[in-house]
Amino acid sequence: MPGFKGGLLDAGGTLFRVKASRAERIGRFLREAGFDPDPEALERATVEADLKFSWPEPDVRSRDEEREVWLAYCRQVLAALRLPTGPGLVRRLAEAADYLNYLEIFPDTVPALESWRRQGLKLGIISNATPSFREAIDRVGLTPYFDTVIISAEVGLAKPDPAIFRLGLARLNLEAGETFFIDDLSKNVQAARDVGLHGLLIVRSAEVDLPEGLPVVRRLTDLAAG
């Protein structure tokens, strides 16, 4: 890709997605376990738990901390639904509803990454996520494509803080002007552009209104072929 020596990419919503919401995942487990949760009550319970635990970006720094917060999250949802909160059911729910079981890679992801690699580009991930996200990237088979993976929970920085983009550039040993950045959130793309990167917004849905002032790609392969 002429003019670029590397790229930094968001992961969730850009490279892959979680196929079901927390309410959907929890509801599926509860129905299979013989319960019949009211959908509206379940939705309220997950929203309340999201707020209490700052999910999906709780303040954790290790995988063990993340597991404990997720167990507490599931325990609160069960309590809000007036269902049993014994450790066995909580553990089974936490395991079954874990987002790692519901990952789906976008069809354009691997072709784009392979194209960039053939062109000799350095690649990195910058993701606002918990420590388990490193496992998520590995589960969908993307780890080998990247020279660095930066996860906010591990480094204590998060997009749109300019410092996390500078960290990504430093790890790739690249200048901002020779590096692209792709994210599915406008604020992160704008922050990257303010640092000097060539920020692009990925908008996969044709039903979403395109923002003004930001370059847009519909598929990662649109840029890979450019």
Backbone hydrogen bonds in HBPLUS format (Angstrom, degrees):
<---DONOR---> <-ACCEPTOR-->    atom                        ^
c    i                          cat <-CA-CA->   ^        H-A-AA   ^      H-
h    n   atom  resd res      DA  || num        DHA   H-A  angle D-A-AA Bond
n    s   type  num  typ     dist DA aas  dist angle  dist       angle   num
A0004-PHE N   A0001-MET O   3.27 MM   3  6.06 168.6  2.29 144.0 146.7     1
A0005-LYS N   A0178-GLU O   2.83 MM 173  5.57 169.9  1.84 153.5 153.9     2
A0122-LYS N   A0005-LYS O   3.05 MM 117  6.46 162.1  2.08 140.9 141.5     3
A0180-PHE N   A0006-GLY O   3.13 MM 174  6.66 153.7  2.20 142.1 145.3     4
A0007-GLY N   A0122-LYS O   2.85 MM 115  6.42 146.7  1.96 155.5 166.3     5
A0124-GLY N   A0007-GLY O   2.96 MM 117  6.40 145.3  2.08 152.7 161.3     6
A0008-LEU N   A0180-PHE O   2.79 MM 172  6.21 159.9  1.83 156.3 161.2     7
A0182-ILE N   A0008-LEU O   3.11 MM 174  6.72 144.6  2.24 148.5 159.2     8
A0009-LEU N   A0124-GLY O   2.84 MM 115  6.28 152.9  1.91 148.5 156.7     9
A0126-ILE N   A0009-LEU O   2.89 MM 117  5.94 155.7  1.95 138.1 143.8    10
A0010-ASP N   A0182-ILE O   2.92 MM 172  6.20 159.9  1.96 171.1 177.2    11
A0014-THR N   A0011-ALA O   2.99 MM   3  5.12 156.3  2.05 120.0 126.1    12
A0015-LEU N   A0011-ALA O   2.68 MM   4  4.85 163.5  1.70 139.7 145.7    13
A0016-PHE N   A0011-ALA O   3.29 MM   5  6.37 158.3  2.34 145.9 146.4    14
A0013-GLY N   A0016-PHE O   2.68 MM   3  5.60 164.7  1.71 164.5 167.1    15
A0106-PHE N   A0015-LEU O   3.20 MM  91  6.07 174.1  2.20 139.3 141.1    16
A0017-ARG N   A0104-GLU O   2.87 MM  87  5.38 158.0  1.92 143.5 149.6    17
A0104-GLU N   A0017-ARG O   2.86 MM  87  5.38 149.2  1.95 159.7 164.7    18
A0019-LYS N   A0102-TYR O   2.74 MM  83  5.40 166.9  1.76 163.0 164.6    19
A0025-ARG N   A0021-SER O   2.94 MM   4  6.20 159.8  1.98 153.5 159.0    20
A0026-ILE N   A0022-ARG O   2.90 MM   4  6.02 166.6  1.92 154.5 158.2    21
A0027-GLY N   A0023-ALA O   2.86 MM   4  5.86 160.7  1.89 144.9 151.2    22
A0028-ARG N   A0024-GLU O   2.98 MM   4  6.09 153.3  2.05 142.1 148.7    23
A0029-PHE N   A0025-ARG O   3.22 MM   4  6.50 161.3  2.25 144.8 148.9    24
A0030-LEU N   A0026-ILE O   2.96 MM   4  6.24 168.4  1.97 156.9 160.0    25
A0031-ARG N   A0027-GLY O   2.98 MM   4  6.14 162.2  2.01 151.3 155.6    26
A0032-GLU N   A0028-ARG O   3.08 MM   4  6.25 159.6  2.12 147.2 152.9    27
A0033-ALA N   A0029-PHE O   2.87 MM   4  6.09 133.6  2.08 145.1 159.1    28
A0035-PHE N   A0030-LEU O   2.86 MM   5  5.23 160.1  1.90 157.7 150.9    29
A0034-GLY N   A0031-ARG O   3.13 MM   3  5.19 160.8  2.16 103.6 108.7    30
A0042-LEU N   A0038-ASP O   2.87 MM   4  6.08 156.7  1.93 160.4 168.1    31
A0043-GLU N   A0039-PRO O   2.96 MM   4  6.14 154.3  2.02 144.0 150.9    32
A0044-ARG N   A0040-GLU O   2.99 MM   4  6.25 161.0  2.03 147.4 152.2    33
A0045-ALA N   A0041-ALA O   2.89 MM   4  6.07 156.6  1.95 145.1 152.1    34
A0046-THR N   A0042-LEU O   3.00 MM   4  6.25 155.7  2.06 149.9 154.9    35
A0047-VAL N   A0043-GLU O   3.03 MM   4  6.25 157.3  2.09 148.9 155.4    36
A0048-GLU N   A0044-ARG O   2.93 MM   4  6.16 162.3  1.97 153.5 157.9    37
A0049-ALA N   A0045-ALA O   3.00 MM   4  6.18 153.2  2.08 140.7 148.3    38
A0050-ASP N   A0046-THR O   2.77 MM   4  5.94 151.3  1.85 145.5 153.8    39
A0051-LEU N   A0047-VAL O   3.10 MM   4  6.38 157.7  2.15 147.8 152.2    40
A0052-LYS N   A0048-GLU O   3.02 MM   4  6.26 160.8  2.05 147.0 152.4    41
A0053-PHE N   A0049-ALA O   2.96 MM   4  5.99 167.5  1.98 153.6 156.2    42
A0054-SER N   A0050-ASP O   2.83 MM   4  5.38 109.3  2.34 138.2 151.3    43
A0055-TRP N   A0050-ASP O   3.01 MM   5  4.62 140.4  2.17 126.1 134.1    44
A0057-GLU N   A0054-SER O   2.87 MM   3  5.72 128.0  2.15 130.1 138.8    45
A0060-VAL N   A0058-PRO O   2.93 MM   2  5.71 123.8  2.26 110.9  94.5    46
A0066-GLU N   A0062-SER O   3.04 MM   4  6.30 157.2  2.09 145.4 152.1    47
A0067-ARG N   A0063-ARG O   2.97 MM   4  6.25 155.3  2.03 148.9 154.8    48
A0068-GLU N   A0064-ASP O   3.11 MM   4  6.40 158.9  2.16 149.6 154.6    49
A0069-VAL N   A0065-GLU O   3.02 MM   4  6.31 159.4  2.06 153.5 158.8    50
A0070-TRP N   A0066-GLU O   2.94 MM   4  6.15 158.9  1.99 150.6 156.7    51
A0071-LEU N   A0067-ARG O   2.93 MM   4  6.17 153.7  2.00 149.2 156.1    52
A0072-ALA N   A0068-GLU O   3.03 MM   4  6.26 158.5  2.08 145.4 151.2    53
A0073-TYR N   A0069-VAL O   2.83 MM   4  6.08 149.9  1.92 146.7 155.8    54
A0074-CYS N   A0070-TRP O   2.97 MM   4  6.22 164.7  1.99 150.1 152.7    55
A0075-ARG N   A0071-LEU O   2.92 MM   4  6.13 154.2  1.99 147.2 155.0    56
A0076-GLN N   A0072-ALA O   2.97 MM   4  6.18 155.2  2.03 146.7 152.5    57
A0077-VAL N   A0073-TYR O   3.06 MM   4  6.39 159.0  2.10 152.3 157.9    58
A0078-LEU N   A0074-CYS O   3.04 MM   4  6.27 164.5  2.06 150.5 154.2    59
A0079-ALA N   A0075-ARG O   3.01 MM   4  6.21 159.4  2.05 147.2 153.2    60
A0080-ALA N   A0076-GLN O   2.88 MM   4  6.11 157.2  1.94 151.7 157.7    61
A0081-LEU N   A0077-VAL O   3.08 MM   4  6.32 139.9  2.24 143.0 153.5    62
A0081-LEU N   A0078-LEU O   3.15 MM   3  5.13 127.2  2.45  94.0 107.7    63
A0083-LEU N   A0078-LEU O   2.93 MM   5  5.12 172.5  1.93 151.1 150.9    64
A0082-ARG N   A0079-ALA O   2.97 MM   3  4.89 158.7  2.02 104.3 110.1    65
A0090-VAL N   A0086-GLY O   3.08 MM   4  6.26 168.6  2.09 161.0 164.7    66
A0091-ARG N   A0087-PRO O   2.94 MM   4  5.96 161.8  1.98 143.5 148.6    67
A0092-ARG N   A0088-GLY O   3.04 MM   4  6.23 162.0  2.08 147.0 152.0    68
A0093-LEU N   A0089-LEU O   2.89 MM   4  6.04 160.5  1.93 151.2 156.6    69
A0094-ALA N   A0090-VAL O   2.89 MM   4  6.09 164.9  1.92 152.1 156.4    70
A0095-GLU N   A0091-ARG O   3.00 MM   4  6.20 157.3  2.06 149.2 154.8    71
A0096-ALA N   A0092-ARG O   2.95 MM   4  6.08 165.7  1.97 149.6 153.9    72
A0097-ALA N   A0093-LEU O   2.87 MM   4  5.84 163.8  1.90 157.8 161.5    73
A0101-ASN N   A0098-ASP O   3.03 MM   3  5.88 166.7  2.05 125.0 128.8    74
A0102-TYR N   A0099-TYR O   2.90 MM   3  5.27 165.0  1.92 118.3 122.4    75
A0109-THR N   A0106-PHE O   3.13 MM   3  5.53 161.1  2.16 115.9 121.8    76
A0112-ALA N   A0108-ASP O   3.17 MM   4  6.17 156.6  2.23 144.6 150.9    77
A0113-LEU N   A0109-THR O   2.98 MM   4  6.23 167.4  1.99 158.4 162.1    78
A0114-GLU N   A0110-VAL O   2.85 MM   4  5.97 165.4  1.87 160.4 164.0    79
A0115-SER N   A0111-PRO O   3.01 MM   4  6.12 150.4  2.10 138.7 146.9    80
A0116-TRP N   A0112-ALA O   2.92 MM   4  6.22 163.8  1.95 156.5 160.1    81
A0117-ARG N   A0113-LEU O   2.94 MM   4  6.12 155.4  2.01 146.7 153.8    82
A0118-ARG N   A0114-GLU O   2.96 MM   4  6.15 155.1  2.02 144.6 151.1    83
A0119-GLN N   A0115-SER O   3.13 MM   4  6.40 140.1  2.30 141.4 152.0    84
A0119-GLN N   A0116-TRP O   3.18 MM   3  5.08 125.5  2.49  90.9 104.9    85
A0121-LEU N   A0116-TRP O   3.07 MM   5  5.55 163.9  2.10 157.5 152.3    86
A0120-GLY N   A0117-ARG O   2.91 MM   3  5.01 157.1  1.96 105.1 112.3    87
A0147-ASP N   A0123-LEU O   2.76 MM  24  5.62 157.7  1.81 153.0 158.4    88
A0125-ILE N   A0148-THR O   3.03 MM  23  6.47 152.2  2.11 143.1 151.1    89
A0150-ILE N   A0125-ILE O   2.81 MM  25  5.84 166.3  1.83 145.3 150.1    90
A0127-SER N   A0150-ILE O   2.93 MM  23  6.31 164.8  1.95 167.0 172.1    91
A0152-SER N   A0127-SER O   2.92 MM  25  6.20 161.2  1.95 163.3 167.3    92
A0153-ALA N   A0129-ALA O   3.23 MM  24  6.14 149.7  2.32 166.4 174.0    93
A0133-PHE N   A0130-THR O   2.99 MM   3  5.74 164.6  2.01 124.3 129.4    94
A0134-ARG N   A0131-PRO O   3.29 MM   3  6.19 162.2  2.33 123.5 125.8    95
A0135-GLU N   A0132-SER O   2.90 MM   3  5.23 124.0  2.22 104.4 118.5    96
A0136-ALA N   A0132-SER O   3.02 MM   4  6.46 146.9  2.13 143.3 153.7    97
A0137-ILE N   A0133-PHE O   2.95 MM   4  6.21 160.3  1.99 151.5 154.2    98
A0138-ASP N   A0134-ARG O   3.18 MM   4  6.40 150.8  2.27 137.5 145.4    99
A0139-ARG N   A0135-GLU O   2.79 MM   4  6.02 155.0  1.85 151.3 158.5   100
A0140-VAL N   A0136-ALA O   3.22 MM   4  6.49 151.3  2.30 151.1 156.2   101
A0142-LEU N   A0137-ILE O   3.09 MM   5  5.62 158.9  2.14 169.2 162.6   102
A0141-GLY N   A0138-ASP O   2.94 MM   3  5.05 157.2  1.99 108.0 113.8   103
A0145-TYR N   A0142-LEU O   3.02 MM   3  5.71 154.4  2.09 124.6 131.9   104
A0146-PHE N   A0143-THR O   3.19 MM   3  5.79 165.7  2.21 122.6 126.6   105
A0154-GLU N   A0151-ILE O   2.89 MM   3  5.51 138.6  2.07 117.4 129.0   106
A0155-VAL N   A0151-ILE O   3.23 MM   4  6.51 147.9  2.34 152.3 161.7   107
A0156-GLY N   A0152-SER O   2.87 MM   4  5.60 137.2  2.05 154.9 160.7   108
A0161-ASP N   A0158-ALA O   2.88 MM   3  5.80 152.8  1.96 136.3 138.8   109
A0164-ILE N   A0161-ASP O   3.14 MM   3  5.95 147.7  2.25 122.6 128.4   110
A0165-PHE N   A0162-PRO O   3.13 MM   3  5.41 127.4  2.42 103.5 116.5   111
A0166-ARG N   A0162-PRO O   3.09 MM   4  6.43 158.3  2.14 153.6 160.1   112
A0167-LEU N   A0163-ALA O   2.94 MM   4  6.13 146.9  2.05 140.9 150.0   113
A0168-GLY N   A0164-ILE O   3.11 MM   4  6.31 153.3  2.19 135.8 142.2   114
A0169-LEU N   A0165-PHE O   2.99 MM   4  6.32 158.0  2.04 150.2 155.6   115
A0170-ALA N   A0166-ARG O   2.92 MM   4  6.12 157.9  1.97 146.1 152.3   116
A0171-ARG N   A0167-LEU O   2.94 MM   4  6.19 157.1  2.00 151.5 157.2   117
A0172-LEU N   A0168-GLY O   3.12 MM   4  6.36 145.6  2.25 142.9 151.7   118
A0173-ASN N   A0169-LEU O   2.80 MM   4  5.82 114.8  2.22 137.0 155.1   119
A0174-LEU N   A0169-LEU O   3.04 MM   5  5.21 164.3  2.06 142.4 147.2   120
A0173-ASN N   A0170-ALA O   3.10 MM   3  4.78 140.5  2.26  90.6 102.5   121
A0178-GLU N   A0175-GLU O   3.18 MM   3  5.62 156.0  2.24 111.5 118.5   122
A0179-THR N   A0176-ALA O   3.13 MM   3  5.29 161.4  2.17 118.7 118.1   123
A0198-HIS N   A0179-THR O   3.06 MM  19  6.29 175.1  2.06 154.4 156.0   124
A0181-PHE N   A0198-HIS O   3.10 MM  17  5.97 156.7  2.15 127.8 125.2   125
A0200-LEU N   A0181-PHE O   2.77 MM  19  6.13 152.2  1.85 163.4 173.1   126
A0183-ASP N   A0200-LEU O   3.27 MM  17  6.77 152.2  2.35 160.2 168.3   127
A0202-ILE N   A0183-ASP O   2.97 MM  19  5.97 162.2  2.00 140.4 145.9   128
A0188-ASN N   A0185-LEU O   3.19 MM   3  5.60 128.4  2.47 106.5 118.6   129
A0189-VAL N   A0185-LEU O   3.21 MM   4  6.53 157.0  2.26 151.7 158.5   130
A0190-GLN N   A0186-SER O   2.88 MM   4  6.12 164.2  1.91 159.3 163.4   131
A0191-ALA N   A0187-LYS O   3.06 MM   4  6.14 152.9  2.14 135.5 142.9   132
A0192-ALA N   A0188-ASN O   2.99 MM   4  6.21 155.2  2.05 144.9 151.1   133
A0193-ARG N   A0189-VAL O   2.97 MM   4  6.23 155.4  2.03 148.2 155.1   134
A0194-ASP N   A0190-GLN O   2.91 MM   4  6.17 147.1  2.02 145.6 154.8   135
A0195-VAL N   A0191-ALA O   3.22 MM   4  6.52 134.8  2.43 137.4 148.3   136
A0195-VAL N   A0192-ALA O   3.10 MM   3  5.16 132.0  2.34  96.0 108.9   137
A0197-LEU N   A0192-ALA O   3.06 MM   5  5.48 150.4  2.15 151.3 142.6   138
A0196-GLY N   A0193-ARG O   2.96 MM   3  4.92 138.8  2.13  95.6 108.3   139
A0201-LEU N   A0215-PRO O   2.94 MM  14  6.26 171.9  1.94 160.9 160.0   140
A0217-VAL N   A0201-LEU O   2.93 MM  16  6.28 154.9  1.99 151.7 156.4   141
A0203-VAL N   A0217-VAL O   3.00 MM  14  6.35 155.8  2.06 158.2 166.0   142
A0208-VAL N   A0205-SER O   3.45 MM   3  5.70 168.8  2.46 106.3 109.5   143
A0222-ASP N   A0219-ARG O   3.00 MM   3  5.39 152.1  2.08 107.4 115.9   144
A0223-LEU N   A0220-LEU O   3.15 MM   3  5.68 131.5  2.39 110.2 119.8   145
A0224-ALA N   A0220-LEU O   3.11 MM   4  6.39 161.9  2.14 146.9 152.6   146
A0225-ALA N   A0221-THR O   3.04 MM   4  5.90 144.1  2.18 136.2 142.0   147
A0226-GLY N   A0223-LEU O   2.93 MM   3  4.93 147.6  2.04 100.8 111.3   148
